[in-house]
Amino acid sequence: MTSTIHIRCGSDLERALPLAGYDGDFLEWTDPVCQGPVTGPVADDRYFDARARFIADDWGYDYDETIALLREQTRRLDALDGYDRVILWFEHDIFDQAILMRLCAELQGRPGLHDRLFIQTINNFPGEERFVGFGQLSPEQIATLKGQEKPVTADMLDFGAKAWRAYSDSDPMMFWQLSQAAPETFPFLTAAAKRFFQDYPWTGDGLSLSERHCLRVIAGGVEKAGYVFRDTQSIHEPQPFMGDVMFWAILKHLSAADAPAITWIEGWTDAVELTPFGEDLLAGEADWTARNGIDRWFGGVHLTGKSPAWRWDEAAQSPVATA
């Protein structure tokens, strides 16, 4: 009997796959490398510590439990040799694409696995007007994908590993330029990378795209913090990639900064409004980063201070150096 393991960046398919007729084990990859520091392309002690501290500090998880989990999921990759088929389930957004690059870097140097690797990757599904990800599909819908997974090619592994090295570099143009020339083996990376860079502070108002979505939704009349998450992700976000914990850190910072853009919030049910400074930001009359500064990692790039070295230029459709 053929043994199979499914690797997915989350738990959303763990129960659905057996119901859809898929056999095999399941490996949940839980490190969302689309946010926070990536200290280098190799998952060494420094890497695990940086990731665990970010997840603990920004999202409130326990550091010891987190670093143990990150080490364990990486260790489980060592057991892939015991399977006849390894199926990667990754869709089009930056959450998935960043983890896929990391896995390519891990698996590139294991040629004995290469003819056992397969990928199921899509950015739409028949009958779904707005496709966000595999998690929205029913087991019956997922069953229609069976047999459509494609072999992971050597070219895909090579490019994914190269992209991961660029992603972990301190020069953002390394990843930007590579991602904008992505080959057919990585069909969704170009758009996903653009969305990643759009969360740099923008020229003009210093807001990221995610922050701007929040302010626009609140200005439109949304009265509760939880509804901000709902409406940004279901209406405004072109490529939803954040869960509620990731989103909460962004929304909370808008309320807790030295010059807040929204009123103070402590939970999803709290009422929320724009502050006068938030109104100025939406009117293009203020700069969020110049006023509050930034201390945030984007892969290997660490943006700090009130005059960060890089911003996103929406008119140029590119990251730009500010110095």
C-alpha positions as CSV (number, residue, x, y, z in Angstrom):
1,M,0.0,0.0,0.0
2,T,1.3,3.5,-0.9
3,S,2.0,5.6,2.1
4,T,1.3,9.3,1.9
5,I,1.8,12.4,4.0
6,H,0.1,15.8,3.4
7,I,1.9,19.0,4.3
8,R,-0.3,22.0,4.9
9,C,0.4,25.5,6.4
10,G,-2.4,25.1,9.0
11,S,-4.9,22.7,10.3
12,D,-7.8,23.5,8.0
13,L,-7.5,20.4,5.9
14,E,-6.6,17.9,8.6
15,R,-10.2,16.6,9.0
16,A,-11.4,17.5,5.5
17,L,-8.9,15.3,3.6
18,P,-10.0,11.9,5.1
19,L,-13.6,12.9,4.5
20,A,-12.7,13.8,0.9
21,G,-11.2,10.3,0.4
22,Y,-7.5,11.1,0.9
23,D,-5.4,8.6,2.9
24,G,-2.3,9.4,4.7
25,D,-0.7,11.3,7.6
26,F,-0.9,15.1,8.1
27,L,1.9,17.6,8.9
28,E,0.7,21.0,9.9
29,W,3.3,23.7,9.3
30,T,2.6,26.5,11.7
31,D,5.3,29.1,11.3
32,P,3.9,32.0,9.4
33,V,7.1,33.4,8.0
34,C,5.2,36.0,6.0
35,Q,5.5,38.1,9.1
36,G,8.4,38.6,11.5
37,P,12.1,38.1,11.3
38,V,13.9,35.5,9.1
39,T,17.4,35.7,10.4
40,G,18.9,33.6,7.5
41,P,18.0,30.8,5.1
42,V,19.1,28.1,7.5
43,A,16.9,27.0,10.4
44,D,19.5,27.1,13.1
45,D,19.2,28.1,16.8
46,R,19.2,31.8,16.1
47,Y,16.4,31.4,13.5
48,F,14.2,29.4,15.9
49,D,14.8,31.8,18.7
50,A,13.9,34.8,16.6
51,R,10.8,33.2,15.2
52,A,9.6,32.1,18.6
53,R,10.2,35.4,20.3
54,F,8.3,37.2,17.6
55,I,5.3,34.9,17.8
56,A,5.4,35.2,21.6
57,D,5.8,38.9,21.8
58,D,3.4,39.9,19.0
59,W,0.8,37.3,19.2
60,G,0.8,36.3,22.9
61,Y,1.9,32.7,22.6
62,D,4.2,30.9,25.1
63,Y,7.8,31.1,24.0
64,D,8.9,27.7,25.2
65,E,5.9,26.0,23.7
66,T,6.4,27.8,20.4
67,I,10.1,27.1,20.0
68,A,9.5,23.5,20.8
69,L,6.7,23.3,18.1
70,L,8.9,25.0,15.5
71,R,11.7,22.6,16.1
72,E,9.4,19.6,16.1
73,Q,7.7,20.4,12.8
74,T,11.1,20.9,11.2
75,R,12.3,17.6,12.7
76,R,9.3,15.8,11.2
77,L,10.7,16.6,7.7
78,D,13.4,14.1,8.5
79,A,10.8,11.4,8.5
80,L,9.6,12.1,4.9
81,D,11.9,9.4,3.6
82,G,9.5,6.8,5.0
83,Y,6.7,7.9,2.7
84,D,6.0,7.0,-0.9
85,R,4.2,10.3,-1.7
86,V,4.5,13.7,-0.1
87,I,1.8,16.1,-1.2
88,L,2.2,19.9,-0.5
89,W,-1.1,21.9,-0.2
90,F,-0.4,25.6,-0.8
91,E,-2.5,28.2,-2.4
92,H,-1.7,31.7,-3.8
93,D,-1.4,34.1,-0.9
94,I,1.9,35.2,0.7
95,F,1.2,33.2,3.9
96,D,1.4,30.0,1.8
97,Q,4.0,31.1,-0.7
98,A,6.5,32.1,1.9
99,I,6.2,28.8,3.7
100,L,6.4,27.0,0.3
101,M,9.7,28.8,-0.4
102,R,11.0,27.7,3.0
103,L,10.1,24.1,2.3
104,C,11.7,24.1,-1.1
105,A,14.9,25.3,0.6
106,E,14.6,22.4,3.1
107,L,13.9,19.8,0.5
108,Q,16.2,20.8,-2.3
109,G,19.1,19.1,-0.8
110,R,17.3,15.7,-0.4
111,P,17.4,14.2,-3.9
112,G,16.1,10.9,-2.7
113,L,12.7,12.6,-2.0
114,H,12.4,14.5,-5.3
115,D,10.4,11.9,-7.3
116,R,8.0,11.5,-4.4
117,L,7.1,15.2,-4.0
118,F,3.8,16.5,-5.4
119,I,2.0,19.8,-5.1
120,Q,-1.7,20.9,-5.1
121,T,-1.8,24.6,-5.7
122,I,-4.7,26.7,-6.9
123,N,-5.9,30.3,-6.8
124,N,-9.5,29.7,-7.8
125,F,-12.2,27.0,-7.6
126,P,-15.3,26.5,-9.8
127,G,-18.4,27.9,-8.2
128,E,-16.5,30.0,-5.6
129,E,-16.8,33.6,-6.5
130,R,-14.1,34.7,-4.1
131,F,-11.5,31.9,-3.5
132,V,-9.5,32.6,-0.3
133,G,-8.1,29.1,0.3
134,F,-8.5,25.4,0.6
135,G,-10.1,25.8,4.1
136,Q,-13.3,27.3,2.6
137,L,-14.0,24.1,0.5
138,S,-16.2,21.3,1.6
139,P,-14.9,17.7,1.6
140,E,-17.0,17.1,-1.5
141,Q,-15.3,20.0,-3.3
142,I,-11.8,18.9,-2.2
143,A,-12.5,15.4,-3.5
144,T,-12.7,16.8,-7.0
145,L,-9.0,17.8,-6.8
146,K,-7.9,14.2,-6.2
147,G,-5.4,13.2,-8.9
148,Q,-4.8,16.8,-10.0
149,E,-1.6,17.2,-7.9
150,K,1.5,17.8,-10.0
151,P,5.0,16.6,-9.5
152,V,7.4,19.0,-7.8
153,T,10.1,19.6,-10.3
154,A,13.8,20.2,-9.7
155,D,13.4,23.6,-11.3
156,M,10.7,24.4,-8.8
157,L,12.8,23.3,-5.8
158,D,15.8,25.3,-7.1
159,F,13.8,28.5,-7.7
160,G,12.0,28.1,-4.3
161,A,15.3,27.7,-2.5
162,K,16.8,30.7,-4.3
163,A,13.7,32.8,-3.5
164,W,14.0,31.8,0.2
165,R,17.6,33.0,0.3
166,A,16.5,36.3,-1.3
167,Y,13.6,36.6,1.1
168,S,16.0,36.2,4.1
169,D,18.4,38.8,2.7
170,S,18.7,42.3,4.3
171,D,18.3,43.9,0.8
172,P,14.6,43.8,-0.1
173,M,15.4,44.3,-3.8
174,M,16.9,40.8,-3.9
175,F,13.5,39.2,-3.2
176,W,11.5,41.8,-5.1
177,Q,13.4,41.5,-8.4
178,L,13.4,37.7,-8.2
179,S,9.7,37.4,-7.3
180,Q,8.7,39.7,-10.2
181,A,10.4,37.3,-12.6
182,A,9.0,34.1,-11.1
183,P,8.8,31.1,-13.5
184,E,5.7,29.0,-14.3
185,T,6.7,26.6,-11.5
186,F,5.9,29.4,-9.0
187,P,2.8,30.9,-10.7
188,F,1.5,32.8,-7.8
189,L,4.6,34.3,-6.2
190,T,4.7,37.5,-8.3
191,A,1.3,38.7,-7.0
192,A,1.9,37.4,-3.5
193,A,5.2,39.2,-3.2
194,K,3.6,42.4,-4.3
195,R,1.1,42.1,-1.5
196,F,3.9,41.4,0.9
197,F,5.7,44.6,0.0
198,Q,2.5,46.6,0.1
199,D,2.7,46.1,3.9
200,Y,5.8,48.2,4.0
201,P,5.0,51.8,5.0
202,W,3.8,53.7,1.9
203,T,5.3,56.9,0.6
204,G,3.0,59.7,1.5
205,D,1.1,58.5,4.5
206,G,3.4,55.9,6.1
207,L,0.6,53.4,6.4
208,S,0.8,49.8,5.3
209,L,-2.0,48.5,3.1
210,S,-3.3,46.4,6.0
211,E,-3.4,49.4,8.2
212,R,-5.1,51.5,5.5
213,H,-7.8,48.8,5.0
214,C,-8.5,49.1,8.8
215,L,-8.9,52.8,8.7
216,R,-11.1,52.8,5.6
217,V,-13.4,50.2,7.0
218,I,-13.8,52.1,10.3
219,A,-14.4,55.4,8.4
220,G,-17.1,53.6,6.5
221,G,-19.1,53.0,9.6
222,V,-18.0,49.7,11.1
223,E,-18.4,50.1,14.9
224,K,-16.9,47.0,16.4
225,A,-13.3,45.8,16.3
226,G,-14.3,42.3,15.2
227,Y,-16.2,43.7,12.3
228,V,-13.1,45.4,11.1
229,F,-11.4,42.0,10.7
230,R,-14.5,40.6,8.9
231,D,-14.9,43.5,6.4
232,T,-11.3,44.0,5.6
233,Q,-10.7,40.4,4.8
234,S,-14.0,39.7,3.0
235,I,-14.3,42.9,1.1
236,H,-11.1,45.0,0.8
237,E,-8.2,42.6,1.1
238,P,-7.1,41.4,-2.4
239,Q,-5.3,38.4,-1.1
240,P,-6.5,37.4,2.4
241,F,-3.6,35.8,4.3
242,M,-4.0,36.7,7.9
243,G,-5.8,34.9,10.7
244,D,-7.4,36.8,13.5
245,V,-4.4,36.7,15.8
246,M,-2.1,38.1,13.1
247,F,-4.7,40.8,12.3
248,W,-5.3,41.7,15.9
249,A,-1.6,42.7,16.4
250,I,-2.0,45.2,13.5
251,L,-5.3,46.6,14.7
252,K,-4.2,46.9,18.3
253,H,-1.1,48.8,17.3
254,L,-3.2,51.4,15.5
255,S,-4.9,52.0,18.9
256,A,-1.9,51.8,21.2
257,A,0.8,53.8,19.3
258,D,2.0,57.1,20.7
259,A,-0.2,58.9,18.2
260,P,-3.1,56.4,17.8
261,A,-5.2,56.3,14.6
262,I,-8.1,54.6,16.2
263,T,-9.7,54.7,19.7
264,W,-8.4,52.3,22.4
265,I,-9.5,48.7,22.1
266,E,-8.9,45.7,24.3
267,G,-11.1,43.1,22.6
268,W,-13.0,42.2,19.5
269,T,-16.3,43.4,20.9
270,D,-15.0,46.9,21.7
271,A,-16.4,49.9,19.9
272,V,-13.9,51.6,17.6
273,E,-13.7,54.9,15.8
274,L,-11.0,57.0,14.1
275,T,-9.1,59.5,16.1
276,P,-8.5,63.0,14.6
277,F,-5.0,61.8,13.6
278,G,-6.6,58.7,11.9
279,E,-8.8,61.1,9.9
280,D,-5.8,63.1,8.9
281,L,-4.1,59.9,7.7
282,L,-7.0,59.0,5.5
283,A,-7.1,62.5,4.1
284,G,-3.4,62.3,3.2
285,E,-2.4,65.0,5.6
286,A,-0.3,63.0,8.0
287,D,2.4,60.3,8.0
288,W,1.9,57.3,10.4
289,T,5.5,56.1,10.3
290,A,7.0,59.6,10.5
291,R,4.9,60.2,13.6
292,N,5.1,56.8,15.4
293,G,8.1,55.1,13.9
294,I,8.4,51.5,13.0
295,D,10.2,48.4,14.4
296,R,9.1,45.6,12.1
297,W,10.7,42.7,10.3
298,F,9.8,41.7,6.7
299,G,11.8,38.5,6.2
300,G,15.4,39.5,6.4
301,V,14.7,43.2,6.3
302,H,14.4,45.1,9.5
303,L,12.6,48.5,9.2
304,T,13.2,50.8,12.1
305,G,12.7,54.4,13.2
306,K,10.7,57.3,11.9
307,S,12.6,57.4,8.6
308,P,12.9,53.7,7.6
309,A,15.3,52.9,4.8
310,W,12.5,51.4,2.6
311,R,8.9,52.2,1.7
312,W,6.4,51.0,-0.8
313,D,5.7,53.4,-3.8
314,E,2.2,52.6,-5.1
315,A,2.6,54.8,-8.1
316,A,5.9,53.0,-9.1
317,Q,4.5,49.6,-8.0
318,S,7.8,48.9,-6.3
319,P,9.7,49.2,-3.0
320,V,11.9,52.3,-3.0
321,A,14.9,53.3,-0.9
322,T,14.3,56.5,1.1
323,A,17.9,57.4,1.9
